Amino acid sequence: MKGRKGKTSDFRVPLTPEALHVIELASQQQRDGYIFPGVNRGVISDASMARLMERRGLEARPHGFRSTLRVWLTESQQASREVAETIIAHQTGSITERAYNRTDFLEQRRELMEAWERYLKSAD
């Protein structure tokens, strides 16, 4: 999720077992309250992650993670636009629509993220 601390609304995330495992491992290296700390301060930047991936010979880049997930949600899962956009932390609808439809689709997102995890593991 993009956003600045204190400037972004709360966002519940349905974490899969593998995501929880990654967080557990990473939390052993946390610094200054960040699970994924940057080199100097704050969280790791997408540029730092891109450089790491490049040095490791990977073709993928961080921004591609979100777009790949979004395409997969539409093409393979037929996820509704609203649910798919919520998964990547985008808002949908007008201010009025959002005022009346206050769901965050947590259970639908949980099912889709578990399917995404299974898909990623099958690519190993």
Secondary structure, 3 states (H helix, E strand, C coil): CCCCCCCCCCCCCCCCHHHHHHHHHHHCCCECCECCECCCCCECCHHHHHHHHHHCCCCCCHHHHHHHHHHHHHHCCCCCHHHHHHHCCCCCCCHHHHHHCCCCCHHHHHHHHHHHHHHHHHCC
